[in-house]
């Protein structure tokens, strides 16, 4: 009876382990929850009742100065109270916002005991819409993919929490970014692929292929970041991080780690595709040899690499459309564009990430051919 219970439990073991891991990550503190700048403040939603733009200075599209609002606090310590709030404008279209009557804003209230000192309007309130979008996505995913959809959602949540609760705090604490990034990718690879296959030979083949592909990307990223003379300050907001008191951070190593972390998802996708294809071939043709199985996996990998490389290109370039438009509008020569540091960094991201995709195909095909055909040979003997 106990043996039967073990057999029944084994297919659900990865899911149970991941549920425990999810609970641990949710409860795990980052160590940065009690920031000094937020002590003595309260955060809540507020409805805009009236606005005053008399102190706003407009110069074309640019607005600076201060927008004064009357707001009704919708939560927190002072719920229900009406008070004045200020919205500072810095002249940046990227960060500035203008409120209208009826808008719901996120505000930070500075207070002392029961007295409100000031109310700062942070941004339009979007959390309810974000939660709605996430809920709709989760429901649709589970309806169409059922159990697989639930496992995909679980792996998504674990990945997000792992980055927020483990990767970011370790980086802020000055730990080696490359080592920490490799460890995190390894753990996430084991977790995610175990949800797909459980703990069997397919799991071993796909995991080995992913780790070899990620290692290739990591090594090439380190070599060519140095060769391109790219400084990690090319990453958005990195200088703000230094000025916030984290000047000890090695931004260049963080940039190197971002290359293989960014490509790891696509690498996992190809590894699982190839492993599943080789397993299907072996199941249909049990007497297949290692060489033939490996070649089958490589053929599948060739087809997948064509679209995945383009996927990486579109993913990385999508955020730089405005920059490319500026270059074209100014008539900047392509020779100059390709040599700019921030363009070179994106080229590095795309090409080195694509190297990982190219490498993972033969690695996974080889591991799948050895492990999956070896399984059948053992069964026949």
Steps between C-alpha positions, in 0.01 A plus 500: 500500500783734585668427165175586320470826693855591399422431134189717521687781672804502269332671197374778729828546687636786279174690540501455878865607526427809290200591716722482810765708321236757403383534861861538618568772242184689594600499868868571435601858589726693265664702778404825330138529616557776758663769291576813701339733245162326546498501879238729648293483183180334390418386147148472361267586212346843468226644279574833335221746585648822358815617322690829477750549216584865574854403607563281194739650245437370146758517224372307201475136603705557814333593828675591824403644833233357724140387458293542816207267561229442755467128564285264707704226664351157428700289745765488767520686829311808378233331289211727405681829562525771237834680475731686266760306303782607273623358171854610414583532130864467394464576129532133400228346284624158609437550872256791532123456521205739512187412696139583418193508723379146564841335456615248760857565609751322716620737773755502778391677820758645736354539847582551863271326747148593375601799290559488124817692410493457122355279227712416197327365191714216366316378192168387363374195686532189281526206741132405466530485121826306521336244730201475266725440199699238692180327614356489147828364364513232771141392440544481121828309540345245737184459287694428180802317640340356817762328717788614281368856520493482879858374505604776258342759725677351800839511325430860398428606859807317631719670237367848583536450875846345464623804309343744747572317827837338421677642194444872563584496876815294436608746232434798729703330772799488267506125432666383179234565230619229262516227765163597652342523153628155404374348826156657456470389137605147603236481774228646275596257223464205738168631635343585165610188312396275790150648467502397133648150525522404864825337608593263220753468218329769294549735795871415514547543125319835478664638816849401384438659159375826656792528741755439224328761282488753784867433582591569136303826507663599829855442375441684172327785684799549728749486212319736265384749763868551573591501130227755418612710801139525622450650846201385701382862533346450155206333679203725573492653850841353588650840576206582727583182689857614554392842620255337744794371706590181313822619337666172603300304240674355197261613228700335224467157659129562551476581128686177418258302715200666334609353166467133597204562735313671215571213257432218748124491438539449126776246564266302727229512236724349230640237739151380594391495133801291397475263796129440436564440130781251564291323765209472256730352233646251748154399619382441142822324398643321808790346307638836383872558555664788684634664184162493325323636808754779535460599134121507544544743788739718299251518211229620740746748650581648161135583438453646848815714488377696197201641685663524844787716374245737348305491826804624691563771241143629519490477879817704544439751219134567589600731784730701275259598222496867605880509505518349151245756378718780642803365314309483173338840547843657558652319202760328720722270289464129574878489551458736797187331633659155523798639686303677777545338839130446572437357151806275531370375835171394341684333211705316761183393684337371181794322338643342815150393604457346155830316547342339805206390287732356237701316765205358693368309196795259451560477877139402570480271199817322614383462861154387388645249255727349766254497792175410323634229269706360791173465692351286225812287466483425872133405470571262209785332686 
